[in-house]
Every structure is written in C-alpha cells, then in structure tokens.
C-alpha cells in the first residue's frame, strides 16, 4: 500500500459523522465484539438520518467458510424519531481477502472503492487494517477497470466501465445509468483515485492532462480478464444463493419489510410476535392484508 493512497483513504475514513450515527455504530460494534464498523451508502453522502443507515460490522477471527456476510436489521430510538439500520456482519479477515479479489465475491471491492467512513473501532490496529483493505479494494477495482475500459480516456470512463461490468455480473435491479449517478454523486471521491490505485497496483500509465492511457501488460490483461470471467459466470448464482439464505437468516426481516411497505405504500402492517419469528410463513397473510388495505384506500 503506497503512502499516498493510504493517506487519501485514511483521511476519507476519518470524516466527521452525525453523533447519532457514531453512537449507533459504537453500540453495534460493542454488542458484537467487533474490531471495526464501517458506515457507507447514500446516508453517508447526504448526512440524512432518514431511511436506512448502512453498516458493515467487522469481527475478529479467521476467514469464514460458507456464505457471508450475515445480514440483520435494527431500530434505535433517537429522541422522537427512530433510527433504522441494515447491518452486514463478517470478519475483518474475510473482508480483507475479498477486497484483494481472492474470493469469487464481487460485492466487497466494488462496493468499497466507493466512499465509506470508519464509524467505530474496537482496537488500535483496526483502523490501519481497514485502510489497507480499502486500498486493496481500490487496487482490485482499478485493475479490472483498465482491463475492461477503453485504451485511453478520462478517469470516470474507467470507473463507468467497472461499474457496468459488475452490475451485469450480479443479480441487481439497477436502473440504466446507475453508474453515472454514483460517479456524479461522489465526484470528489473518485477524482484522482484511479492514478493512485494504479501506482499502488504496479500498473504503469501515461497521463496527458485529464486523459489516462494505462499500459497493462498483455499477459496481465489476459490474467485479469480470466479472473473476471470466472466471477462473472458465478456472480448471479452466488447472489441468488445469498438472497435465498437471507430470507431464512435475515435477523429482523419482518420488521424491515413492514417498515418498507409502510414507507412506500402508506399501509401499516401490524407485527405480531409470531410474524417476527416466522417472516416467511407470515408473508402470504401480510400480502393479503396489504391488498385489502389498498382496496379500502
């Protein structure tokens, strides 16, 4: 990890957060015995407390087997309001390996080349390890960006090519042009990031003003594209398996679904203890009550 890339990412991670977000992160981290908690997503950019706050809780321990991360939903009183959080939990070791592109996963390095904040740490070494993981994510993303991107172009041309490739590989329902929205909303984050990541990844390039010409070795390009094709083939299947698993293991799924329904339709769903314990079994009945409520409306 180069000093310039580490300094840039470390400064970005160390941004000031709303005290309510920091307190929520601390509560989640301490309850889980975590090493660090990352905050990311649209609420990081806007500073809003509305909607759902997105956290990654990074635990101590070895590389996990099976499917990860575990997903849960929590609510927390904040004065007269309610804070809502969606939480992904995994070990920091797994997170680091995924960021380096050593797993078949595409979500970690593609997600965390985008902005995030270190909302809480549980030990002195955690900040450095998280920064190193994000640098690895930037390296992985940059390597693929120049392999699938144009022969020469602006930085945003390469980031655009990267996000288009990853969206096609995953089971996502993104609107066309979503990659442009991400780049436009986070322009300050991405400006100048690609050259730093290319230097860190050992990929030579020429720069003429704002135009970059990566000089990826042909053999390295073939290896990168072969690495990507494997993940591309498995991406949708892996996403589907994760979604299937999440329907049975998403802690707080019923409460999250009820909130989403009310937020988007105005129909309040009563949550009984049985519905909270058995969200899948309760789903047909909830759907029926939702339909009747909409008919009455």
N, C-alpha and C positions, 0 to 999 in steps of 0.2 A: 504494500500500500504506500503510494507516494505521499510525501508530506503535504503537497498542495491539495490533493484530493481529500486527504484526511482532514485538513484544516477546514476546507469548504464544507464537508459533510458534518463535521463536528459542530461548526457554527450553526448550520441549519437545524441540527438536532437539538441544540441548546436554546431554542426560541422560548419566549415567554408565553405561557398558556393561561387561559382563564383559570383562576383559583379553583373553581368548581370542577373543571376537567382534571387538574392536577390532584385534587383531593380524591376524586373518583378513581383515578389511576393508582394512587397510593393504596386505597382501600382494596382494590382488586389485586394488586401486587402482593400486599402483606397477607391477604387471605389465602393466596395460592402458594406462598413461599417462593415467589418468583425472583429472578435476578434483574429483570427489567420489564417495563411496559412501554410500548410504542403507541402513539396516537397518530392516526392518519385519516385520510378521506376528506370529503368536502367541508366538514365542520372545522377541520384544521385550517383550511384556506379562508373560510368566511368568518370564523370566530363565533359562529352561532351555537347556541345550546339546544336548539330545536331539532327535531328529528332524532336520528340515532347516531351516537358517538361510536367511532370505530377504534377498537383497541386490539393490539397483539400482546398477550401476556407470555413472556419468555421465561421458562422454568430452568432450574439446574438439571443436570443429568445427561445421560448418554443419548446418542442418536436413537430416535424412536423407530420402531418397526410398525408395519401396518399403515393405516390411513391417518393422516394428520392434516390440519390441526383439529382439535376438538372445538366445537362452536357452542356458545351459550349466549343468553340474553339476560340482562339485569336492569332493574329500575331502582332509582335512588331519589329520595325526597330532596328537593332543593328549594327551601322556602315554600312558597305556594305552588311551585312548579314540580314537575317530575323529570328527572334526567333519565334517558334511556341509552343503553349501551349494548352493542353487539361485540362479543369477545371471542377472539381466536386464541387458542392456547396450545403451545408446543414448547419443546426445549430449545434453548439458545443454540445448542449443538446442532440440532436438526435445521434450525433456521439458517445457521451459517453454511451448512453443507448445501442446502437448497439455493442460497444466494450465490454460491460458487458454481452452480449449474451441475452439481454432482448427483442430483436426483432427477427423476423424469418429470418432476413438477415444473410448471412454467409460471405459477402464480407469484412466488416469492420475489424472484429477481425482477420480474416485470412490474410488480406492484411497488416494490421498494426502491426502484430507480426514480420513482415519483416522491413527492415530499412526504416527510414524516417528522415526528418530534419525539424526543426521549422524555416521556412524561414522568417517569419514576425509575429509580434504580435501587436495587437491594444490596449491592456491594460495590466496592471501589473499582473493581476491574470491569464491571459490566459495561460501562459507557464506552471504554476502548474496544471491547469485543463487539458491541453493537455497531460502532463506527466502522470497524474492519469488515463486518458482514455487509453493511450498506455499500462500502467501497467495492466489495466483491460482486454485489448485485449490479453496480454500475458497470464494472468490467464485463460481466456476462452479457448485460444488455447491449453495451457498446459493440462487443464482438459480433453479436448477431445483427445489430443494426447496420453495420458496414458490410456484412455478408449478404444481406437481403436488400440493402439500399442501393442508391444509384452510384455510378462510377465517381461522380463528384456532385456536390450540392451543399445546401445550407444545413446547419445542424438540425433544424426542425424537419428537413426531408428525411434524415436518418431515423429520428425518433418516430416520425409518422410511419415509416416503413416497418419499424419494430412493432409498434402497437397494432398495426393492421395484421401483421403475421401472427401475433399472439392471440388476437381476437378470433381469427379464423381457426386457430388450433383448439380453442376452448369452447365449452358449451355455455355461451354467453348470449344475452339478448340485448346487445348494444345497438343503438341507433347508428345509421351510417354517418360518418364524420365524427364519431365519438373521439377518435384520436386527435382531431383538430381542437376539440373542446378542451381536452386535457392539456395540450400544449399551450393553448391560448390562456387558460386559467392559471397556468403555472410557468409563465414565460421567464420570469426571473430565476426560477429554479433551474430550468433547462439551459439557459444561455451560458455558454462556456463550459458546461458539464461534459460534453462529449470529448473535446480535446483532452481534458484532464483524465478522463476514463481511458482514452486510447493510449496515452502515455503510460498510465498505470498498468494497462494490459499488455504493454510492449508492442503495440501496433503502430507502425510508422504512418505518417500522413503529411501532406503538404497543405498549406493554408495560404490562400490569396484573398485578403480581405475577409469577407464572411463565408467564402467558399472553401470547403474541405475536399481533399482528394485522398482518401485512405489508400494505403499501399499494402493491402493484406496479401501476404504470400499466397500463391495459388494453392499450394498444398494445405495451408492453414484454412483457406476458404473452403476447400473440399471437406476438411475435417469438421469445420463449424457447421456446414450445411448438412453433413451426415448426422452430426449430433442433434441438429434441429429437426431433421426429418423423423428421427425416432420419437422425439417428444411430440411432434405434430401428429403422428399416427396414433399415439396413445392419449393425446390430450382430451378429446371429447369423452372417451371411455372412462378416463380417470375422473373427470368432472362428474359424470353420471353416477359413478360408484360413490363418490363423496356426497352427492346430493341425496342418494338413496340412504346412505348411512346417516346423514344428518337428520332425516325425517324421524329416525328412531332414537337418536342420541342428542339432538339439539336441546340442551337444558334451557327451559323457559320458552320452548317453541310455541306453546298455546298462547301465552301472554303476548309474545311478539306478534303472532298472527292476528290476535284480537285487536291489538293497537293499530296494526297496518290496515285492517279492514275499516276500523272506525275513522282513521286518518284520511283514507282515500274515498270512503263512501258515506261517512256520517252515520253509519249503522253501528250502534254499540252492541257488543257481544258479551253476555254475562259469562264470567269464568267461574265455574264450579270447581271444587277440589278434584272431582272425577275427571273433568275436562283437562285440568292441568296435568294430571298423572297420565292420561291416555289421549294425547292430541290426535293421533291417527284415527282411533276409534270414534272420537268425538267429531271428526271433520264432517261426515255426512250430515249429522244433526245440525251443526253450526251452519253449513251451507244452506240447509232447508230454512232455518230461522232467518238467515240473511236474505234469502229470496223472498220470504213472506214480508219481512220488514220493508224491503224495497218496493214490493207490490202495494203495501199500505201507503207508502210515501207517494 
